[in-house]
Amino acid sequence: MIIVDKDQSNLETRSRLSIWLTKHKFPHRPLGYDYRGVEILEVKSSEWLSIAVASYAYGFNYLRSQCAYDATPGGLLVSVYHLTQIQDQPDQPEEICTKVFVSRTNPQIPSVFRVWKSADFQERESYDMLGIIYRGHPYLKRILMPESWIGWPLRKDYVVPNFYELQDAY
């Protein structure tokens, strides 16, 4: 999955981080840009922690948000990280969006809690709603649903139960 750029024009359209990751042989794949012009990178789950640490060392010291979604019914789950460089005088801070795709049968991603502490509750919510397991997270417990809840409510193949149990409602 390491990208080798043979023409210089492709390098000119990529972010500085993507070029730097390619130069240092960090496997990733550019997926294009979002509506705001922020580059989106695809990273394998097995490579995510090393790329997260490298991104932090490169200067992306702020995890703006982490979220997750179900790409297709029965298909892949996606964990999305929006990273920003915060500097002393930020005129236009550089941003990057990283997507980690995992199978729904074994949805495991290394936690980046040790890199960005703000990933704590955000990774817990992704675990609670979609069942993505963040390996190495210090307290990976349900945050919105009761611990006894069965299933992952935001998966597209989730079947909503026809009953709800009131717990601790008084």
C-alpha positions as CSV (number, residue, x, y, z in Angstrom):
1,M,0.0,0.0,0.0
2,I,3.0,2.3,-0.1
3,I,2.5,4.9,-2.7
4,V,5.2,5.6,-5.2
5,D,4.7,8.8,-7.2
6,K,6.2,8.7,-10.6
7,D,4.9,12.0,-11.8
8,Q,5.6,15.3,-10.0
9,S,2.0,16.6,-10.7
10,N,0.6,14.1,-8.3
11,L,2.9,15.3,-5.5
12,E,1.8,18.9,-6.0
13,T,-1.9,18.0,-5.3
14,R,-1.1,16.1,-2.1
15,S,-0.8,17.6,1.4
16,R,2.6,18.1,3.0
17,L,1.9,15.3,5.5
18,S,1.0,12.8,2.8
19,I,4.3,13.6,0.9
20,W,6.2,13.3,4.2
21,L,4.6,10.0,5.0
22,T,5.5,8.7,1.5
23,K,9.0,9.9,1.8
24,H,9.5,8.0,5.1
25,K,7.7,4.9,3.8
26,F,4.6,5.0,5.9
27,P,1.9,3.1,4.0
28,H,-1.2,5.1,3.3
29,R,-3.4,6.0,0.3
30,P,-4.7,9.5,-0.5
31,L,-8.5,9.4,-1.1
32,G,-8.9,12.9,-2.4
33,Y,-10.2,16.0,-0.7
34,D,-13.4,16.9,1.2
35,Y,-15.6,19.9,0.5
36,R,-13.3,22.2,2.5
37,G,-10.1,21.1,0.8
38,V,-8.9,18.9,3.6
39,E,-7.0,15.8,2.3
40,I,-8.4,12.4,3.3
41,L,-5.9,9.5,3.8
42,E,-6.7,5.8,4.1
43,V,-4.6,3.9,6.6
44,K,-4.6,0.2,7.4
45,S,-5.5,-0.7,11.0
46,S,-2.2,-2.4,11.5
47,E,-0.3,0.8,10.5
48,W,-2.6,3.3,12.2
49,L,-0.7,3.7,15.5
50,S,2.7,4.3,13.9
51,I,1.2,6.8,11.4
52,A,-0.6,8.5,14.3
53,V,2.6,8.9,16.3
54,A,4.4,10.1,13.1
55,S,1.6,12.6,12.5
56,Y,1.9,13.9,16.0
57,A,5.7,14.2,15.6
58,Y,5.1,16.0,12.3
59,G,3.1,18.6,14.1
60,F,-0.5,17.4,14.2
61,N,-0.9,18.0,17.9
62,Y,-4.7,18.4,18.1
63,L,-7.3,15.7,17.5
64,R,-10.2,17.8,16.4
65,S,-12.6,14.9,16.3
66,Q,-12.9,11.1,16.0
67,C,-16.1,9.5,14.8
68,A,-17.1,6.2,13.0
69,Y,-19.7,5.1,10.6
70,D,-20.9,2.0,8.8
71,A,-19.9,2.2,5.2
72,T,-22.4,-0.3,3.8
73,P,-24.8,-2.9,5.3
74,G,-22.7,-6.0,5.9
75,G,-19.6,-4.1,4.7
76,L,-16.7,-2.2,6.3
77,L,-16.7,0.0,9.4
78,V,-14.8,3.2,9.2
79,S,-13.1,5.1,12.0
80,V,-12.4,8.8,11.1
81,Y,-9.8,11.0,12.7
82,H,-9.6,14.8,12.0
83,L,-6.2,16.1,12.9
84,T,-5.0,19.7,13.1
85,Q,-1.7,21.5,13.5
86,I,-2.1,24.1,16.3
87,Q,0.6,26.7,16.3
88,D,1.3,30.0,18.2
89,Q,-0.1,32.2,15.5
90,P,-2.5,30.1,13.4
91,D,-3.6,32.0,10.3
92,Q,-4.8,28.9,8.6
93,P,-4.0,25.7,10.5
94,E,-3.2,22.7,8.4
95,E,-5.7,19.8,8.7
96,I,-5.8,16.2,7.6
97,C,-8.5,13.6,7.8
98,T,-7.5,9.9,8.3
99,K,-9.9,7.0,7.7
100,V,-9.2,3.5,9.0
101,F,-11.4,0.8,7.4
102,V,-12.0,-2.4,9.3
103,S,-14.1,-5.5,8.7
104,R,-17.2,-5.9,10.8
105,T,-16.3,-9.5,11.7
106,N,-13.1,-8.4,13.6
107,P,-13.3,-4.6,14.0
108,Q,-10.1,-3.8,15.8
109,I,-8.1,-0.6,15.6
110,P,-5.2,0.5,17.9
111,S,-6.3,3.3,20.3
112,V,-4.6,6.6,19.9
113,F,-5.5,7.6,23.5
114,R,-1.8,7.7,24.4
115,V,-1.1,10.1,21.5
116,W,-4.1,12.4,21.9
117,K,-5.9,12.2,25.2
118,S,-9.0,13.7,23.6
119,A,-9.6,10.3,21.9
120,D,-10.9,8.9,25.2
121,F,-14.6,9.5,25.0
122,Q,-14.8,9.7,21.2
123,E,-13.3,6.2,20.8
124,R,-15.7,4.9,23.5
125,E,-18.7,6.3,21.7
126,S,-17.5,4.7,18.4
127,Y,-17.2,1.4,20.4
128,D,-20.6,1.8,22.0
129,M,-22.5,2.6,18.8
130,L,-20.6,0.5,16.2
131,G,-18.7,-2.1,18.1
132,I,-15.2,-1.1,16.9
133,I,-12.7,-2.3,19.5
134,Y,-9.9,0.2,20.2
135,R,-7.0,-2.0,21.4
136,G,-5.0,-0.4,24.2
137,H,-7.8,2.0,25.3
138,P,-7.5,2.2,29.1
139,Y,-11.3,2.2,29.7
140,L,-13.2,0.8,26.7
141,K,-16.7,0.6,28.2
142,R,-20.1,1.7,26.9
143,I,-20.7,5.4,27.3
144,L,-24.3,5.9,25.9
145,M,-26.0,2.6,26.2
146,P,-26.3,0.4,29.3
147,E,-23.6,-2.3,29.7
148,S,-26.3,-4.9,29.3
149,W,-27.3,-3.6,25.8
150,I,-27.0,-6.2,23.0
151,G,-25.8,-5.1,19.6
152,W,-24.4,-1.9,18.0
153,P,-27.2,0.6,17.3
154,L,-25.5,2.6,14.5
155,R,-24.7,-0.4,12.3
156,K,-26.8,-0.5,9.2
157,D,-27.7,-4.1,9.8
158,Y,-28.8,-3.5,13.4
159,V,-32.3,-4.8,14.2
160,V,-34.1,-2.5,16.7
161,P,-35.6,-4.5,19.5
162,N,-39.4,-4.2,19.9
163,F,-39.0,-3.7,23.7
164,Y,-36.9,-1.5,25.9
165,E,-35.9,-2.2,29.4
166,L,-36.1,0.7,31.9
167,Q,-33.0,0.6,34.0
168,D,-32.3,3.0,36.8
169,A,-35.1,5.2,35.7
170,Y,-36.0,6.3,39.2
